[in-house]
Amino acid sequence: MDSPVSATGRQFGGARRRLVAELQEKGITDLAVLRAFDLTPRHLFVPTGVQHRAYEDSSLPIGNAQTISQPSVHARYLQTLSLQGTERVLEIGTGSGYQTVLLSHLAAQVFSVERIGPLLERARAAIGKSAATNVSLQLGDGTHGWAAYAPYDAILVSAASPDVPQPLLDQLADGGRLLVPVGGREEQQLLMITRSGTAYSRTELAPVRFVPLVGDHGWTE
Ligand code: SAH
């Protein structure tokens, strides 16, 4: 399935293919993940002033003191989840909406919560242009999850928390997986938590640096 030419932007096609090749060189082997990067026009998710850098493997400012993550960070995150295409996924921290659209190519339904209104509205516009139809967005404090559509087969938290927010554990489906950076304000461990009935197992995946998760079950402002 091809994205519409207007959204894909012909002039960015070569740059996007080079990014996909770079991700492969950096150890991304999951073909569904690589395809999602090939289908997602990252230049629509960054401010026009940095659009010429949209397909570099680097994080970029998106306004409101937030950043769009480095593509290889998203790619490792998504490869770790090994989604099959049938899942309901909850994303906390929509930001630019770029990862939201990557997820839309990898899962059945994507629910995403963002606390900063202007960011969510820009994300909504960019997601619309990228023609994803299986995405629902909500403005609010994502440390409460999004109870209306729970349970979720996978939950991804794109901001760092001092502890794992309890509502997210409660909203995880049996067999579901939660990826969340937990630790201090400067450095965290990326945790993968897997639910089996009422038991939760935790694995530490890697040291990471994310912006703070601000909310009732996260950091105070
Ligand atoms: N994956 C995003 C990265 C966004 S940075 C992208 O590719 O663009 C993390 C985002 O989490 C920021 O937009 C920030 O505003 C948001 N955030 C922080 N705390 C939040 C909370 N409690 N609920 C929802 N979003 C939150």
Boltz pocket constraint, residues with backbone or C-beta under 6 A from the ligand:
constraints:
  - pocket:
      binder: B
      contacts: [[A, 62], [A, 66], [A, 67], [A, 68], [A, 69], [A, 92], [A, 93], [A, 94], [A, 95], [A, 96], [A, 97], [A, 98], [A, 99], [A, 113], [A, 114], [A, 115], [A, 116], [A, 119], [A, 140], [A, 141], [A, 142], [A, 143], [A, 158], [A, 159], [A, 211], [A, 212], [A, 213], [A, 214], [A, 215], [A, 218]]
      max_distance: 6.0
